[in-house]
């Protein structure tokens, strides 16, 4: 019997019960110990393997959005760049996906929930007194979908997430209304951070019609989204 198994069963190195009890005889405790080691040890190993698999399964997979040609830049983004030029004067970078580890998945969820809870929802007209699309950070703790998405993008970049994987995205919601969300482009597919739900969802499980989003290389270039095409996660 191995030393580790002996310790688990409370036996000393000579097969005796710890605490000074007499050695078990084959007719009694010895058979029980033998049974426990031969049967429960493989079971424990199986449970360890299962637990490791379950831990990996906590990080889901999704398909990837297929983007098309460059398209028009949202007025709100151009206006935002005019007021926040430092946010838009960015170096063009090679496309890069986020490595979706368990820790990265946890951070995405935490930021999504925290920002959703920290901003008071308020329509663009009520907030700014204009019908013109206004994008900004939550300077007064209020705002609509664009404010939520921009704040999540900023906080995630501050945590070291690659800019190329955090993409402002325009969709049409279930009522065919315009809506802004943040796409996290990962090596396990595209996931959505949305102010309307605390749950991170694969892009094609949102029920939205995707219109366009930022290019991975250049945040000032926007590209169309081909919703009828998708590719599986690598």
C-alpha positions as CSV (number, residue, x, y, z in Angstrom):
1,X,0.0,0.0,0.0
2,X,1.4,3.4,-0.9
3,X,2.2,6.0,1.8
4,X,-0.4,8.4,0.4
5,X,-3.2,5.8,0.5
6,X,-2.1,4.8,4.0
7,X,-2.5,8.4,5.2
8,X,-5.9,8.8,3.6
9,X,-7.1,5.7,5.3
10,X,-5.5,6.5,8.7
11,X,-2.9,3.7,8.5
12,X,0.7,4.0,9.5
13,X,3.6,2.7,7.4
14,X,3.1,-0.8,8.7
15,X,-0.6,-1.1,8.0
16,X,-1.6,-0.2,11.6
17,X,-4.4,2.2,12.4
18,X,-2.9,5.5,13.6
19,X,-3.5,6.2,17.3
20,X,-1.9,2.9,18.5
21,X,-4.6,0.4,17.5
22,X,-3.6,-3.1,16.5
23,X,-2.9,-4.1,13.0
24,X,-6.1,-5.0,11.1
25,X,-6.4,-8.6,10.2
26,X,-7.2,-9.8,6.7
27,X,-10.6,-11.0,8.0
28,X,-11.7,-7.6,9.1
29,X,-10.3,-4.1,8.6
30,X,-7.6,-5.2,6.1
31,X,-10.1,-6.3,3.6
32,X,-12.0,-3.1,4.0
33,X,-8.9,-1.0,3.5
34,X,-7.9,-3.0,0.5
35,X,-11.4,-2.5,-1.0
36,X,-11.3,1.2,-0.3
37,X,-7.9,1.7,-2.0
38,X,-8.8,-0.5,-5.0
39,X,-12.3,1.0,-5.5
40,X,-12.3,4.5,-4.1
41,X,-8.9,5.6,-5.4
42,X,-9.9,5.2,-9.1
43,X,-13.2,6.9,-8.2
44,X,-11.3,9.8,-6.6
45,X,-9.1,10.1,-9.7
46,X,-12.2,10.1,-11.9
47,X,-13.7,12.9,-9.8
48,X,-10.6,14.9,-10.1
49,X,-10.6,14.5,-13.9
50,X,-14.3,15.4,-14.0
51,X,-13.8,18.5,-11.9
52,X,-11.0,19.7,-14.2
53,X,-13.2,19.1,-17.2
54,X,-16.0,21.0,-15.5
55,X,-13.7,23.9,-14.8
56,X,-12.7,24.1,-18.4
57,X,-16.3,24.0,-19.4
58,X,-17.0,27.1,-17.4
59,X,-15.5,29.1,-20.3
60,X,-17.9,28.7,-23.2
61,X,-17.4,28.7,-27.0
62,X,-19.2,30.7,-29.6
63,X,-19.0,31.2,-33.3
64,X,-17.2,34.1,-34.9
65,X,-18.8,37.1,-36.6
66,X,-17.9,37.4,-40.3
67,X,-17.2,41.0,-41.3
68,X,-17.4,42.6,-44.7
69,X,-16.4,45.8,-46.4
70,X,-15.7,49.2,-44.6
71,X,-18.9,51.1,-44.1
72,X,-20.1,54.5,-42.7
73,X,-18.8,55.6,-39.3
74,X,-21.6,56.3,-36.8
75,X,-22.1,60.0,-36.2
76,X,-21.9,59.4,-32.5
77,X,-18.4,58.0,-32.8
78,X,-17.2,60.9,-34.9
79,X,-18.7,63.4,-32.4
80,X,-17.1,61.5,-29.5
81,X,-13.7,61.7,-31.3
82,X,-14.1,65.4,-31.7
83,X,-14.6,65.8,-28.0
84,X,-12.2,63.1,-26.9
85,X,-9.5,63.1,-29.6
86,X,-7.1,61.2,-27.4
87,X,-9.5,58.2,-27.5
88,X,-9.5,58.1,-31.3
89,X,-6.0,59.0,-32.3
90,X,-4.8,55.4,-32.1
91,X,-2.1,53.5,-33.9
92,X,-3.3,51.0,-36.4
93,X,-2.5,47.5,-35.0
94,X,-2.6,44.0,-36.3
95,X,-5.9,42.2,-35.4
96,X,-5.7,40.3,-32.1
97,X,-8.2,38.1,-30.3
98,X,-8.5,37.9,-26.5
99,X,-7.2,34.7,-25.0
100,X,-10.4,33.6,-23.2
101,X,-8.9,32.0,-20.0
102,X,-11.1,31.4,-17.0
103,X,-9.7,34.6,-15.4
104,X,-10.5,36.7,-18.5
105,X,-14.0,35.3,-18.7
106,X,-14.5,36.2,-15.0
107,X,-13.2,39.7,-15.6
108,X,-15.5,40.2,-18.6
109,X,-18.5,39.2,-16.5
110,X,-17.5,41.3,-13.6
111,X,-17.1,44.5,-15.7
112,X,-20.4,43.8,-17.5
113,X,-22.3,43.5,-14.3
114,X,-20.5,46.3,-12.5
115,X,-21.1,48.9,-15.2
116,X,-24.7,47.8,-15.7
117,X,-25.3,48.4,-12.0
118,X,-23.3,51.7,-11.8
119,X,-25.1,53.7,-14.5
120,X,-28.6,55.1,-14.4
121,X,-30.4,54.4,-17.7
122,X,-31.5,57.5,-19.4
123,X,-32.4,58.1,-23.1
124,X,-30.2,60.3,-25.3
125,X,-33.0,63.0,-25.5
126,X,-33.6,63.1,-21.8
127,X,-29.9,63.1,-21.0
128,X,-28.5,65.6,-23.5
129,X,-31.7,67.3,-24.7
130,X,-31.0,66.5,-28.3
131,X,-32.0,63.9,-30.9
132,X,-28.4,63.9,-32.2
133,X,-26.6,60.7,-31.2
134,X,-24.3,61.5,-28.3
135,X,-21.5,59.1,-27.3
136,X,-19.6,59.7,-24.1
137,X,-18.4,58.2,-20.8
138,X,-20.7,58.3,-17.8
139,X,-19.5,61.6,-16.5
140,X,-22.6,62.0,-14.4
141,X,-23.5,58.4,-13.8
142,X,-26.3,58.4,-16.4
143,X,-26.7,57.4,-20.0
144,X,-28.0,55.1,-22.7
145,X,-26.5,52.0,-24.4
146,X,-23.5,53.8,-25.9
147,X,-22.4,55.1,-22.5
148,X,-22.5,51.6,-21.0
149,X,-20.5,50.1,-23.9
150,X,-17.8,52.8,-24.0
151,X,-17.3,52.5,-20.2
152,X,-16.9,48.7,-20.4
153,X,-14.4,49.1,-23.2
154,X,-12.4,51.7,-21.3
155,X,-12.3,49.7,-18.0
156,X,-11.3,46.5,-19.8
157,X,-8.5,48.2,-21.6
158,X,-7.3,49.6,-18.3
159,X,-7.1,46.0,-17.1
160,X,-4.9,45.1,-20.0
161,X,-7.4,43.7,-22.5
162,X,-6.3,44.3,-26.1
163,X,-8.0,47.2,-27.8
164,X,-8.3,45.1,-31.0
165,X,-10.6,42.6,-29.2
166,X,-13.0,45.2,-27.7
167,X,-15.3,46.5,-30.5
168,X,-18.1,48.9,-30.4
169,X,-21.0,47.4,-32.3
170,X,-24.3,48.6,-33.7
171,X,-27.3,46.2,-33.9
172,X,-31.0,46.3,-34.4
173,X,-32.8,45.0,-31.3
174,X,-35.9,42.7,-31.2
175,X,-38.1,45.8,-31.8
176,X,-35.9,46.8,-34.7
177,X,-34.5,49.8,-32.8
178,X,-30.9,50.8,-33.0
179,X,-28.8,49.6,-30.1
180,X,-25.1,49.8,-29.2
181,X,-23.2,46.9,-27.5
182,X,-19.6,45.9,-26.9
183,X,-18.2,42.8,-28.7
184,X,-15.4,40.8,-27.1
185,X,-13.6,39.1,-29.9
186,X,-11.9,36.0,-28.3
187,X,-10.1,32.9,-29.4
188,X,-13.3,31.0,-28.4
189,X,-15.7,33.1,-30.4
190,X,-17.5,36.5,-30.2
191,X,-19.3,37.4,-27.0
192,X,-21.5,40.4,-26.2
193,X,-21.5,42.8,-23.3
194,X,-24.9,44.4,-23.1
195,X,-26.5,46.9,-20.8
196,X,-29.8,45.1,-21.1
197,X,-28.5,41.9,-19.5
198,X,-25.8,40.8,-17.0
199,X,-25.3,37.6,-18.9
200,X,-22.6,37.5,-21.5
201,X,-24.0,35.8,-24.6
202,X,-22.6,34.5,-27.9
203,X,-23.3,37.1,-30.5
204,X,-25.7,34.9,-32.4
205,X,-27.7,34.1,-29.2
206,X,-28.7,37.7,-28.5
207,X,-31.7,37.9,-30.9
208,X,-30.2,41.0,-32.5
209,X,-29.6,41.8,-36.1
210,X,-26.0,42.9,-36.4
211,X,-25.2,45.8,-38.6
212,X,-21.6,47.0,-38.2
213,X,-18.8,47.3,-35.8
214,X,-15.3,48.7,-35.4
215,X,-12.4,47.1,-37.3
216,X,-10.0,45.2,-35.1
217,X,-7.1,47.0,-36.6
218,X,-8.4,50.6,-36.5
219,X,-11.2,51.8,-34.2
220,X,-12.0,54.6,-36.6
221,X,-12.8,52.2,-39.4
222,X,-16.2,50.4,-39.3
223,X,-17.1,47.3,-41.2
224,X,-20.3,45.6,-42.1
225,X,-21.4,42.3,-40.4
226,X,-22.5,39.4,-42.6
227,X,-25.2,37.9,-40.3
228,X,-25.9,34.9,-42.6
229,X,-22.4,33.6,-42.4
230,X,-20.5,32.4,-39.3
231,X,-17.5,30.3,-38.5
232,X,-17.1,28.0,-35.6
233,X,-14.7,28.7,-32.7
234,X,-11.2,27.4,-33.0
